[in-house]
């Protein structure tokens, strides 16, 4: 005869309660991921212009590409937008080399144009020289041809987002007001 006959039953009940609580907690933690994976993807033609990329962080447009991925917005027919490659402007390469990809806004009938930063890359930033006086600009500023391309694309473009000083220095002075 057992002194505490209900003790065994109580231990099983507590173990079962812990298991159920753990499963509920896991389900609550996984629910947002499960909901996100079941959401549909959307295709959107996005043009990102970032002329201020002195290093691999791509800080001026990295947030936008993260947001596009989070909202499941993809390039038409070809996958996710990536901060490392899906923009126009200055591309830093190893050994202080660089490549310029000029914006082709008018060519693709974009639905969304994002002018992340047109300030440019200067030698002090790119080569790691001490910060002080402004040094020579390697690449940057918005040119009048680019503004004309943006204006031409606007009738079919759903959204244009620009930095607060997109048309300020070092943008070239030959732009029409």
JOUR-V637698 format. One line per field, one symbol per residue. phi: phi as a letter, one per 30 degrees, with the letter a starting at -180 (. if undefined). Layout:
phi=???
//
This chain:
phi=.ddcddddddddddddddddddddddddddeddddddddddbcbdccccbccbdbddhddbddddddddddiccdeibjddcddbcackccdcdihcabccddcdddchdcbcbcdacejccedddcidedaddcdddaliccddddddddddeecddbbbbdececcecedddddd
//
